[in-house]
Amino acid sequence: MADGTNTSTVARNALTCQSGQVGTSSGDYYAPPDRQFAPVRHGNAVKSYTDGRSAMHAMAEAIRGAKKFIFIADWQMNFDTELTGRGEAGHRGRLSELLYDAINVRGVDVRVLLYDSIEAAAYTHENEARTALYKMLDENTPGNVQVGLHNPATGRKDAFNIGFSHHQKILVIDGKIAFVGGLDVAHGRWDDGNFDVVCDPALHVINDHYNNSVSKARGMTSDELKLTYDTPDQSPDAAGRVRPGFAPAYLPGMAIAMDRMREQWDKGAALAELLDYADKLAVPDWLEKNGLRKLAEFFVPGFDATLRIVRTVAKVLESIQVDLQEAELKYAEVIASVNRSVDEALKGNGGASGDAALRAVEGYALIKAKEFEAWAAEKRAVVQSAVGTAEKIGSRVVGYVGDPSAVSRDVEAARRAVMDALDRALEAWKSFETWLNTPVGREQMLLDKGRHARMPWQDVHARLEGPAVFDICRNFMHRWNAMMWQNQGGDRGVGKDVREKVNKGIGQVNRLPGVSLPEQKTFARGQEITALNDAWLKAMGGGKQLFGDLTQPGSAGGISVQIVRSSGTALHAMEKKACAKVGLAMDDGSCIAPYWERDQPMHSIQDAMLNCIESARAYVYIETQFLISDCSYSDAEPGNRLDTIIRGGRRGPSTAAEQKKAHKIGRVLGATQKTADKVLPGTPAADTLAFQQGVRSAARNKLVQTIATRIIKAIRSGQAFHVYITLPVHPEGSLFDGAVLKQHYWAQQTLLRGRDSLIRRVCRALVAKRLEIREDSVYEEDLRKEVVAGGWKSYLTILNLRSYGVLKDVNHDHYRSAPPTVGGSAS
């Protein structure tokens, strides 16, 4: 955030500085000093951009001027994004072209830090970017490029971990210039002030015709295919490097995920890839906390007969009885096993980690090395054989339920159920294989300019020069080292011993007929990544030369800037440890304690935003893709879930028959509530019977409360004040997606429908002032009338971003499925 007021005239309550930067404390417009990422820096130059065209052109010019290093951090970065020169022959304004010249002509060190997405869920194409950029290197390249993939690192141990990502958009040039804001260097972000919905294919090539709210329907043309070809460097010193072409139409995320797993398997690094998935999905604790399937403990050839009975027969039913759902369940089991092996390794428990690793090996062998039919036949044989041999080995398993004969009884009781389960599982597996091999699942599809609107993209970005660039660099370098430490952790400590045990297990599995599994060469990812440390800074010229004297105002301009950030304590701990290990200090000379020394999450973005709203004098303008804030309860009718279920989701009172049915079912649920809630995850019976005032908002941020408080202050004092909020008509994504529908629902609840929505808070204050009563005394009837009357519009304006264009259907030659419309359509 930036304050354009000249520092010599800044009000005392807005900013306090002592001895330059030392002792800085924040006032009304900044994050408070005990929760800030960085102090306020004076003497910066700031330029803002309100569309992708102007921002990307400025970024391209900055990259062309880079001499030492380039940092890029994005949620999504597409290597073939055209930053400038769109529509020109040769497409030399692509990011890949700009970076190619930087590393191969000027010898620049390029570091790219991308969010490591979950391919099958919300894929951001980081694998294609990594592959393409590494093609630009050969042994004679004077510079370097490294691409690091960073998963959320939230420290959460629940299913919601998948909902978090790194969302920073950063470009730093030589420590002198930085770009920050809302624009990824990605498909669909380039736009001019017209924000056209009709695609011009000369400006938006192949995947850059972006709109993830509609289904793609055509394949690539021959001309588009030619644009995807790489161009070998023919210069005398080139030794195999190429200039990447455009990315072809992308495969579906699930296909990419499976292809990558096969690729990693062949390289002997599959378990390292699974480790990363385990981190992102938080699989082990999720399974345990929700009472889902425990890790199935299948035997590895070489274990004794007693262990085989316990681990095979006793667990076969457990692992198969829910029709197996083999692809998902086995995958989760392997992930959990591998994650457990690393957990044990980090604790120094080589034996336990080895056992877990061996289980992971066999679990993976079941997926990759053998056909399901063969595996099912083997399990049938094992179960049938166990029935006849259980009595003979009963004396060897005295500890089994305190009764050796229990083995025999369990085997006999499970036999038929296992056989039936295997039949069902085999049928399910064949259905899965049919789906897996369906060609349409791997279609590489594009949008068509005559059938599909493009999604206009309005966002803001800023270019900074001056001492604030140091804090952007520090953020990047801390994250980079944390990413490296996290991804390469599999080969530290007892990792080598664990890998030896894994490979021993692979050797045992390879004794099976027709099985040939590659040994695991590493548990680490991104082994080519190197640290950003004090030695690296020195090689770049040293911190003093790069950033100047940070205890004094800069000379680039007259703007005061504070860099704000949002991050969690788990990432802070990882950054602190990684930077200590690699040797990075980056002391800025301020007296503010390092953020990672505080045991609290970093939400200085929110802190600064709320402080700005509270301190606003005349108006507030907010433009955002999503606005979801704490609104107390939704406007869903009061009652319990049981009534809603019986009414089939219908609003309004229950009929007499529905009331009678609810009473009868309620008595049954009430009688069994304690027992059911004891054995089932959570408290489903109690939750079904509980009376609720609508649905409680999951959001806990105080944005709406702060906006409303500032407006109410104006209402009470008779002050002229206005808040403008601009939102897209539809933020992004398919309206058939439940998550997208929830976003719309809670945005409506936040603004209008929720019990403590923004509009209702303002209207409550208007009624209270008119009737000269407290706001707590306002009747619901009076509140609703005030909402309809619209007096709140004197203080609040809510706008939508939208555009219009006419689509013209030009040809169907490249459609692979039926077009979604018959003729030209308007959007």
N, C-alpha and C positions, 0 to 999 in steps of 0.2 A: 504494500500500500504506500501511496505517496502523498505528501503534503506540498502543494505548490507555493505555499506562502514563503516569502523570504525569511530565512531563519532569524534575521535580526528583529523581525516584527511579530514573531510567534508569541501568542498569549501564554502567560505563565502556566495556566491550567491545561494547555495543549501539549506542551513539551518542556521538559526541564533538562538542561545539560550542565555538567560541571567538568571543567578541564577538557574540553573537546568531547571525546567519546567516553571517557572514563566516568563512571557513575551515572550513566544515562538512566532515567526513569521515564515511564510512559504516562501520558495523560489521557484526555478524552478520546483521541482519535487513534490510539495505538493499543496493541496488546499489553496487558499489565506486565511489569518486569519480572514478577515471580512465575509467570507462565509463558514467557515469550521464547521464541527460537533465536531471535537475533535482536540486537538493540537498534535504535533509530540511527541511521547514517545520513549525514548532511553532505551537500555538495554534489548531488547526482544530476544527470540529465535523463529525462524520461520522455519517450514518445509513444503515443498510443495508436492502435489500429483497430478499426471496427469491422473489418472484413478480411477474409483469407488472402485475397489478391494482394493487398498492400502489405500485409504482414509477411507473407511468404516471399515476396520480392525483396523486402528488406533483409530477411533471413538469408536468401540466396546471395545477396551482395556481401553480407558479413562472412559467409562461408568462403566465398571467393577471396576474401582478404585475410583468411586465417594463415598464420605463419608457424605457430607452435602446437596448439592443441584445440580440439573441438570436443565439447561434451554435448550429447543429445540424450534427453530422457523423455519418454513418451508412454502413454497408456497404449496407444497403437501408433506404429510408424510403418508406413509402406514405402519401401525403398524406391519405387518408381513414381512417387508423387512429383508432379511438375510444380516446382516453386515459382518459376518464372518462364517467360517465353512460350507460353501455351499457344498452340497452333502453328509454331514455327517448325521448319524442316529439321530433322535430326534430333529434336526433343532434348537439346543440351541443357535445359533447365531442370532436368530431373534431379532428385536428391542423389541418386547413385552416381550420376555424372559429376556433380559438384564434389562429392566425396572422393571419387576416383582421382580427379585432378589434385585434390588436397593431399592424398597419401602418396600418389605415384609421381607427381610433378614437384610438389613443394615439401614433401617429407613430413607432413603433419601427423600427429598422434591423435587418432579419433577413437573416442569411447562412446558406445551406444548402450544405454540402459533401458530395457523394455520390460513391461509387465509380462510375467510368465503366465499366460492365460490357460484355462482348461479347454482344450481343443473341442471336446464334445459338447461343451456348454455355451461359452461365449468366446469364440476364437478371435484373436486379434492379429494373426498372421506373423507372429514374431519369428517362427521357424523359417518361413520363406525369406524374411528380411536378413536373418542371420546367414543363411546359405548364400544369398546373393552378394552380400557385402564381403564375405570371405573369398568369393571368387575373384575379387579385385586385387588380391594379394599374390605375390610369388616371392621367390627367394631374393629377387633384386629390388623389391619395393623399398624405397627409402623411408617411407613412413610406416604407419601401422593402423589397423582397425581391429577393435575387439568389441564383441557384442555380448553383453551380460543379460541374462533373463532372471528377473527377480519376482519370486512369488510373494504373496501378501505379508508374510512374517508377522501376523497379528498376535500370535501367542494364544489364540482362541483354541479350544478343544471341543468344539461343537460343530453341528452341521452348517451353521451360519458363516463359518469361515470362508465358504465358497463365494459368499456375497461381497467379499472385500477385494480391493485391488489397489495397485499404485496408479495414481491418476495425475501425476505431475507432467507438465509439458514445458520442457526447458531446452534452451540452446545457449551454450557459452562459447565464446570465441576468445582464445588467448588470455582469459581472465580479465579482459578489458570491456567486453560487450556481452550482454546477456539478454535473452528473450524469455519472458514468462507470460502465462495467461491461460486461455482456454482452448487454444488451437493445437491439436496434434498435427504433425506433418504426415497426413494420412488422406486416404481416399475420401472424397466428398467435402473436405474442409475448404478447398479453394472456392471462393465466391467473390463476386463484385457487389457493388451497391444495388444491383437490380434484383439479386436473389431469385434468379429464374428457376421455375419448376420444369420448364422444357429443356431437355439436354441438348447442348451443342456438342456433337461427338468430336469436333476439332479441339474443343477445350477440355473435354472430359473423356479421356481415352480408356477403353476397356473397363477395368474395375472402378475407375473414378466416377463413372455414372453410378451414383450411390443412393440407395434407398432401401433400408432393411425392413421397411414396413410392408413391402409387397414381395411376391414370389417371382423369381427370375424365370424366363421362359425361352431363351434362345442360346444357341451356341456361338462360337467365335467365327468371324468371317476369315477368309484367306488373308486379307490385308492385315487384320488384327493379329493373326497367327505370326506373320512375318515380323511384327513389332516385338514379339517375345523372344526373338533369337538373340543370343549373346554375340558380341563382336570381339574377336581376339585382338589383343594389342599387338600391332605389328612393329613397334619401335624396337631398335637394336638391343636394348637391355631387357626387353620383356622375356619372361621365362614361363609363360603359361597363363598369365593373368588375362582376364576378360572384362569388358564393359557389359554389365548385365542388361538384357532387354527388359521390356515391360513384363510384369507378372502376368501369366495367363489367367483365364477365368479360374477362380478358386474351387477346389474340391470342397464338398461338405465337411464340416468340422469333425464329424465322427470318422469319416474316411481318413482324414489327415492324422487323427489321433492313432488309429490302428496302423497306418503306414509307418508312423514314427516309432511305434512300439516294435514293429517287425524290424525296422532299420536298426534300432538300438539292440535288439536281440542278436542280430547278425554281428554287430560290433562287439558283443560281449559286455554291453553296458545297460542291459534291460533293467536290472535291479536298481541301478542308479536313477533311471527314469521313473520307476515305480516309487522310489523314495520321494521324489519331487511331488508326485501325485498324492502320496500319503500326507505330506506336509500341507498341501493345498486343501485337501478334503477332510483333514483331521479325522481320519478313519477310525483308529483304535478306540479313542474315548467316545466317539460318536456311537459306535456299535455298542459299547458297554452301557453308556448312560441311557440309551433308548431301548435297552433290552432286546436288541436285534441279535442276529446270529453271532455266536462267539467264533473265534478262530478255530476252524476244523483242523484237528491234528491227525493228518494222514501219515502213514508210516513211510519211511525211506528204506529201501532194500538194505539189509544188513542188520536191522534191529532184531532182537530175539523174538521168539514165538509168543511169549507172554505179552510183550508190549504190542505186538501185532494184533492180538485179539482185542486188547483194550482200546487201542488207537484206531483200529480199522472197524471192527464190528460195532463197538459202542458209539462211534462217531459217524458211521455211514448213514444211519437213519437221521441223525441230526443234520447232516450236510445235504441230504437229498429230499427230505420229506415234504418240502414246500415246492414240489415239482422242479427242484433244483435251481431253475432260472440260471443255468450254469454260467453263462457269460458274465452276468453282473456279480453273482455271489462268489464265484471262484476268483474273479478279478479283485474283489474287495478283500478276500481272504489273503491273497498273495501280498497285496499292498500292506495289509495289517502286519503280516509276518515280517516283511522287510523293514517296516518302520520299527517294529519291536526289536529287531536285531540291532538297529542303530541306537535305539534307546538304551539297550543293554551295553552296547559298545561305549557309548559316551559315559556310562557309569563305571567303565573298566571291567565289566563282567564278560570276559571273553567266552566262557563256557556257555552261559545263557544266550549270548548273542549268536554263538555258533549253532545252538539248537534251533533258535528261531530262524536262522538263515537256511538251515537244512530243510525246515518245513516249507519255507518260501520256494526253495528249489523244486521240491516235489510238486507243490501246488502249481508252479509254472509249467512243470513238465506235463502235468495233466492237461493244461490248456494247449501247449504248443507241440508237444512231441508225439502225442497219440491221438488217433481219431476217437471221438466220443464213444462210438460203438464198441471199439476195442476196450476202452476203459470200463464201460458198463459191463461188458462180458467178464472182464477180470474181477470186478466187484461181485458179480453174481457167483463166480467161482469161489472167491474168498469167503463169502457168506455161507455158501453151501458146504464148503469144506470145514468151516468153523463149527457147524452143527455136529459133525461127526467127531471132531477132535477136541471139543470143549472139555469133555470129561477127563480126557487123558492128561490135559495140561492144567486142570483145575487146581491141583495142589501147588502149582507154581505162582498162583495169583491170590494168595491168602488175603492180601490186603484189599481185595476188590469187594467193596460193600460189606466187609467183615464176614463174607461167606463165599467160599470157593465155588459152590454149586450155583451161585448167582450168575456166573459167567454163562453156564449152559442155559439157564432159564432165559437170560437176556437175549442170547443168540436165537433161541427157538422162538421167543416172542417177537423178535424183530424181523425174522426171516421173511415172512410173507409181506409185511409192510415194506421191507426193503425192495423186494422183487417188484411190488406194485409201483413203488416210487421210481424205480429204475425204468419201468415201462413208460411212466408219465414223463420222466425226465428225457428219455430218448426221443419221445415224440416232440417235446418242447425244443430239444436241441436241433432236431431236423428242421423244425419251423424256423429256428433262429438261423441255421445255415442257409436256408432258402432266402430269407430276408437279407442276410449278409452278402450273398452272391447276386442279388438283384442289380443289374447294370444301372438302373436309374439312380441308385444311391451314390454313384460316383460321377454323376453328370457334372460337368463344369459349365455352369450357366451364367448368363449375363442379362442385364436389363436391356430393353429395346426402346430407343428414343421415340418411336411412334406409338408405343403401348404404355410405357411407364414414365411417370413423372420422376424427376430427380428430387432429392431432398435438399432444399436450400439450407445453408449452414451459416448462421449469424453467431459470431462470438467475438470476443475482444482479446487483444494481445498487447504486449508492451515491450519496448526496447529500452534497456538501461545501460548507462555508463556511469562509472564512479565507484565509490567504496562499497555500495550495496551489492555489487557483483561478487564480492568476496563471499557473502553469505550464501549466494546461489551456488557458487563453487563448493563451498564447505558442505552444503546439503548433498550435492551430487557425489562428492568424494566419500563422504560418510556412508551413503547408501551403496555406492560401488563396492567398497570394502566389505560391507555387511553381506552383500550379495555373493561376493567371492567366497567369504568365510562360510556362508550357509551352503552354497552349492558344492564346495570342495570338501565339506566336512566328512563325507563318507570314507575318505582314505586317511583320516587322521586317527591318532590314538591306537586302539586295537583293531582299526579297520583292516589292516593287512592280515591279521590272524583270522578275522571273520571271513575275509575273502578266501583264504586258504581252506577254511571249513566248508564254505559254499562250493568251491571247486571240487573238494573231496566228495561232497554229496552229488555233484553233477557227474563225477566219475562213476558213482554207484548207480545212478539212474541210467547212465549210458550203457550199462550192462544189459538192459532190457532189449529184446529184439527190435530192430528197426529204429532205435532211438539214438540221436546224435546231437547233443546239446553243446553249444560253445561255452568255453570257460569264461567266467566273468573277470574281465581285466581291470575293472575299476568300479568303485562305488561312488565316485565323484562325478560331478558335471562341470562343464566349462573349465577344463584343466588348462586351457590356453590363456585364461584370464590372469592378468598380473595386477598387483596392488597399485593404488595411488597413495604414495607415502611421501615423507619428507625428502627422500632421495629423488623421487620423481619430480617433486617441486623444484629441487635444486637444479635438476637437469633442464627444467623449463626456464630457468633464470633466477629462481628464488622468490619467496613470498613477498619480500620487500619490493622487488622490481615489478612483480605482477600486480600487486594490490596497493602499493604505497603505504603511507603511515596511517593506519586505521584509527589511531587516537585523535586524528585531526580531520576536519571537514575536507572533502575532495574538491577538485577544481573543475569537474566536468560541467557543473551547472548549479542551479540554486534550489534544487528539489530535495526535500527530506524524505527518506524512504526507509520503511521497515519491512523486511522479508518475513512473511508468516508461513506457517506450515501446519499440517495435520498429520499426526503419527502416534503410534502406541508405544507402550513401555517395552514390549517384547522387541520391537525394532530398535529402540534406544539402547537396550542392553546388548543387542547384537552389534550395533554400530560401535559402541564403546569398546567392546572386547576386540572386535576386528581391527579397529584403528590402533589400539594398544599393541596388538600382535604384529601388525605390519609396520608400525612406526610412523604414525601421522599425528601431529600435534595441532597445527593451525590455530595458534593462540591469536586472538584479535585485540588483546590489550584492554578489554573492558572488564568491569568488576562484576558482571552478571555471571552467576554460576552456570556451568554448562548444563544444557537441558537434560542430558542423560544422567546427571547426578540427582535430579528430582524424581521422586517415585510417583509420577503422575503422567497421564497421556498429554500429548501436545495438541491443543486445539486453539492456537493463537489466531487462526483464520477466523473462527467463530468469535473469539474474544474481541478482536479488532472490529469485526463487522457490527457486533452489538454496541460497542463503544461509539462507533460512528453514528449509528441510528439514534442512540440516546442523546448525542451531542448536536444533532442536526438542528439548524436554526430555521430554515424555510421549507425545505423539501427533502425527500429521499427518493431516489430512483433505483429500483431493483430489477435486473433482467437475469433470468435464470432458466435453466432447462427443466428443473424440478423445484417445486416449493412445497415441501412436506414438513410440517412442524407440529409441536404438541398442541392438540386442540381438545384435550380431555377425551370425551367419548364421542363416537360417531352418532349420526342421527338415526341409526337403526332402532326400531321400536324396543322399548324396555320389555324384558321378559327373560325366559330361559331358552337354551338351545333345544330342549325337548319339544317345546311348543312350536318353534320354528321348523324343526324336522317334520313334525306331524302335519303342519300346514304346507309342507313342500316348498318352503321358502317364501310363501305368499305373505305380503304385508296385511295388516288389519287384524281384527279380533278373530279368535277361533270360533268355529261353529260349535253347537251343543255336542254334536257327535265327536268333534275333535277334542273338546274339553274332556269328555268322558274317556276317550282313548288315552289322553295325556295323563289323566288321574290314575288310570289302571296301570299304565307302564311306569309312571312315577313311583307307585307303591312298590312295584317289583324292583326297580332300580334302587330305591331307598333301602330296601331290605338287604340287597346284595352289595351295596355301595362299598362298605369297608373291605369286604373280601375281594371285590373286583379291583379296587384301587390299590390293593396290596400286591397283586400279582401282575397288573398291567402297568406299562410305562405311564408316568404322570398320574393324574387323578381324573380319568375320563368320566367316571360316573358322577363324581361330585361336580365337575365342570358342566355336565349336561343338565344337572338339576339346579345349578346356581342361578339366582336372579341377577341380571346384569342390566346396567343403564347403557344400552348400546354396546359398541365394541371400543375398548380402550386403545387409544392411539399408541403405536409402538415408538413413535418419534418422541425424543426427549429434549430436543434443542429448543431454545427460548426465543427463536426468531419472531414468531407471531406475537408472543407476549410482549417483546421489546417494542415492536412496531406499534402495537395497540397502546402500550403505555405512553409512548411519545405522542400519539394522536390524542389520547385522552387528556394529556397535559395541555395540549392546544385547545381542546374543547372547554376545559374548565377555566382556562385563562382568557378565552376569546381570541387566541392568537391565530393568525393566518398560517396554515401549515398543510402540506399535501404530500401523500405518498403515492408514487407511480410504480406499478408492478407489471412487468411485461413477461409473458409466458408464450411458448409455442402452442398452437392449437393441439398438436399431438407431438409429444417429445421425441419418440422414436420407438420402433419395434412393432410387431404384429398385434393388432387388437384382439386376436384370438389367443394371445399369450396371457396366461393368468397374472403373471408378474406385471405386465403392462397395464392390465385392467386395474390392478391394485394401485398402481401409481396414479392413474386418473382418479380413482375413487378417493384416495387420501389427499390428493390435491384439492378436490372439491370440499372434502371435510375440513381441510385446513383453512380454506378461504371463506366458506359460507356455511356448510351444513353441520359441522361439528359443534358440540355444545359450547365450547369456548373458541370458536373459529374467529378469524380476524374481524370479519364483518359483524358478527354477533357481539364481540367485545366492544366495538365502536358504538354499535346501536344501543347496547346496554348503558353506556355512558351518556349518550344523547337523551335517552328516556329519563335517566336519573337526574340530569341537569334540568330538563323541562319540568319534571314533577317535583323537583327539589327534594329528592329522596336519595338514599344510598343505593349503589348499584346492586347490592345483594338483595334489595327489596323489590326489584323490577320483576313484574309478572311475565310469564312466558307469552301470554296473549299480547301484552303491550310490546314485547320484544319483537315478535313476529310482524306486527303491524309496522314497526319502525323499519324493519328490514325491507318490507315492501314499499314503504314510503320513499326510501332512497336518500334520506338525509345524510347517510354515510358517504355519499358520492362527493360531498363538499370537501372531504378529507382524503378520499381514497379512490384511485382510478386503476382498474385492472384491464390490461390490454392483451390482445393476442397477436402473435406474429403469424402472418399468412401471406400467400402470394397466389397468383393466378396465371394460367397459361393454357393454350389449346394444343393438344397433342394431335399429330397428323400421322396416321398409319401409312408407311411407305412400302414395306415389303414383308413377306412371311418366309423368305427363303431359308432363314437360319433358325426357325422355331423347331424345338424338339418336343414341345407339348402344346396343347391348344392355347391360343392367345386368350388373355383374360377378358377381352372385350371384342365386340363385333366390328365397330367402326371407330372413327376418331372420337376421343372423349376429352372432357375438360377436367382439370384438376384445380 
